[in-house]
């Protein structure tokens, strides 16, 4: 008996692959939720992310990905032929996915006000220098440039400015080392304006969080890397809003080094940034040894402990100097 070879036209294959993966997953009853501005996850499939446009997916832990056809092959355990036949057969049944209605961006924002400063820096110094292992001079430098201070609740406040030097964004990180940590953005913050270290060369290093940025600078110093002149920014998450702004403000940048976390969210965000910017910039990835660069720094400090404890010690004169900046 001869076996008939089923063939599809290019139009049929394109039609099957054009089905929105998010729409398909939702119509098929899979529990789907948005986890970042540009990605969705299906509960129970750890590491499987769907791009918000619904046409790409990646399962990082399995090293798999593709479009709608490959998605059905993986999720439904079908062959390529079976997946196309299935998608063509149900294409009229798939209900178009409508993302949750976000609060209108046009909604009038209130005034952005920085949290009140404390009359000391000792809690953020102890936390960042002793607990997080960040170099004392690097912490002092950010304080002197008004990009870091301590608020009345003894928390770290990291500040982002616009090109006129006006504070537009601030994130708060508690300094407690036991129990649940607290972090949030200050109300009416604009994530367009990142915490940054301005550079002079054509490379921009991109981090998720301020502490990762400070930790990276500390690692650079510990490895005796001289004349590190790259730009550094913290996104305050994985949205590329701040990245897009910083690139426009610094047209000399030619290379983006992605220093996002070594986890599923970080991997997915790096892939999306790479796809969006690779036609205009050279994109490279610096993966931390551990979850993030602070974990790498702390592990390095454990492996090579200091012989003298001197980092968080500061004098009254130093505090007065910092307040006078």
Secondary structure, 3 states (H helix, E strand, C coil): CCCCCCCCCHHHHHHHHCCCHHHHHHHCCCCEEEEECCEEEECCCCCEEEECCCCCEEEHHHCEEECHHHHHHHHCCCCHHHHHHHHHHHCCCCCCCCCCCCCCCCCCCCCCCCCCECCCCHHHHHHHHHHCCCCHHHHHHHHHCCCEEEECCCCEEEEEECCCCCEEEEEEECCCCCCCCCEEECCCCCCCCCEEECCCCCEEEEECCHHHHHHHHHHHHHCCCCCCCCEEEECCCCCCHHHHHHHHHCCCCCEEEECCCCCHHHHHHHHHHHHHHCCCCEEEECCCCCCCHHHHHHHHHHHCCCCCCCCCCCCHHHHHHHHCC
